[in-house]
Amino acid sequence: MMDFIEAKKTVIQKKCKIFGEIISNDDVILYGEVKGDINCENDVIVGGVIVGNVEANELHVYGSKENFGKEGSVFGDVHINSCVTNGKIKGDCFIKEDMLVGHDATVIGEINAGNIDIKKGAIIRGNINTNR
């Protein structure tokens, strides 16, 4: 009988495409493409593309400099505790705590966050509301 080690990460590789909802207790690391919502109790790291809404603890969207020339993208609303993005988010952002919008980031949609830090060079198109 084999002993199985509990996985702490779900990795979706570059050439993988998933059509449907992902529900995970572990971190989700995405280099491929998901067309559907992601509901994750831990963190979601995006170097690929999500076409759907994201609910997670933390969201990190890679920019092209962090991800070997490929920008991570989220096309949908995000409901999370904290967010760091150098990639693209096109949808409304509901962030309980902090959001960092990096130099190479593009955010199109309304941002509702506890605090927001916007770096020079970032592109934001939409309203910004802070809770603190």
C-alpha positions in Angstrom: 0.0 0.0 0.0 1.3 3.5 -0.9 1.5 6.3 1.6 0.2 9.5 0.1 1.7 12.9 1.1 -0.9 15.6 1.5 -0.5 18.1 -1.3 -0.2 21.8 -0.4 -0.4 23.2 -3.9 -2.5 22.6 -7.0 -0.4 23.4 -10.1 -2.0 24.0 -13.5 0.8 23.8 -16.1 1.2 26.1 -19.1 -0.4 23.8 -21.8 -3.3 22.8 -19.6 -6.8 24.2 -20.1 -9.6 23.7 -17.6 -13.3 24.5 -18.4 -15.3 24.6 -15.2 -15.1 25.6 -11.5 -12.1 24.9 -9.3 -12.6 24.5 -5.6 -9.5 24.0 -3.5 -8.3 24.0 0.1 -4.7 24.3 -1.1 -2.8 27.0 -3.0 -3.6 27.2 -6.7 -0.7 28.0 -9.0 -1.9 28.7 -12.5 0.3 28.9 -15.6 -2.3 27.5 -18.0 -5.9 28.7 -18.6 -9.1 28.3 -16.6 -12.5 29.2 -18.0 -14.6 29.1 -14.8 -14.6 30.4 -11.2 -11.9 29.6 -8.7 -12.8 29.3 -5.0 -9.7 28.7 -2.9 -9.2 28.8 0.8 -5.6 29.7 0.4 -3.7 31.7 -2.2 -4.1 31.9 -6.0 -1.0 32.7 -8.1 -1.6 33.6 -11.7 0.9 33.4 -14.5 -1.7 32.2 -17.0 -5.3 33.3 -17.7 -8.5 33.0 -15.6 -11.8 33.8 -17.3 -14.0 33.8 -14.3 -14.3 35.1 -10.7 -11.8 34.4 -8.0 -12.4 34.0 -4.3 -9.3 33.3 -2.2 -7.1 34.4 0.7 -4.5 36.2 -1.4 -4.2 36.8 -5.2 -0.9 37.3 -6.9 -1.0 38.1 -10.6 2.4 37.9 -12.3 3.6 40.5 -14.7 5.7 39.6 -17.8 9.0 40.4 -16.0 8.1 37.9 -13.2 6.8 35.2 -15.6 9.3 34.8 -18.4 7.6 37.3 -20.7 4.0 36.2 -20.2 1.6 38.4 -18.3 -0.9 36.8 -15.9 -4.5 37.9 -16.4 -7.8 37.6 -14.6 -11.0 38.5 -16.5 -13.6 38.5 -13.7 -14.4 39.8 -10.3 -12.1 39.1 -7.3 -13.1 38.7 -3.7 -10.0 38.3 -1.6 -8.2 39.3 1.6 -5.1 40.8 -0.1 -3.7 41.2 -3.7 -0.4 41.9 -5.4 -0.6 42.4 -9.2 1.9 43.2 -11.9 -0.4 41.6 -14.5 -3.9 42.4 -15.7 -7.2 42.3 -13.8 -10.3 43.2 -15.7 -13.2 43.1 -13.3 -14.2 44.5 -10.0 -11.9 44.0 -7.0 -13.2 43.5 -3.5 -10.2 43.3 -1.2 -10.6 43.2 2.6 -7.1 44.3 3.4 -4.2 45.5 1.2 -3.8 45.8 -2.6 -0.4 46.5 -4.3 -0.7 47.5 -7.9 2.8 47.2 -9.4 4.6 49.2 -12.1 3.5 47.0 -15.0 -0.1 46.3 -13.8 -3.3 47.1 -15.5 -6.6 47.1 -13.5 -9.8 47.8 -15.3 -12.8 48.0 -13.0 -13.8 49.2 -9.6 -11.4 48.7 -6.7 -12.7 48.4 -3.1 -9.8 47.8 -0.7 -8.7 48.4 2.9 -5.5 50.1 1.7 -4.1 50.5 -1.8 -0.5 51.1 -3.0 -0.2 52.1 -6.6 3.3 52.1 -8.2 4.3 54.6 -10.8 3.6 53.2 -14.3 0.5 51.2 -13.2 -2.7 51.7 -15.3 -6.0 51.9 -13.5 -9.3 52.5 -15.3 -12.2 52.7 -12.8 -13.1 54.0 -9.3 -11.0 53.4 -6.2 -12.6 53.1 -2.7 -10.6 52.6 0.4 -12.2 51.4 3.7 -9.7 52.8 6.2 
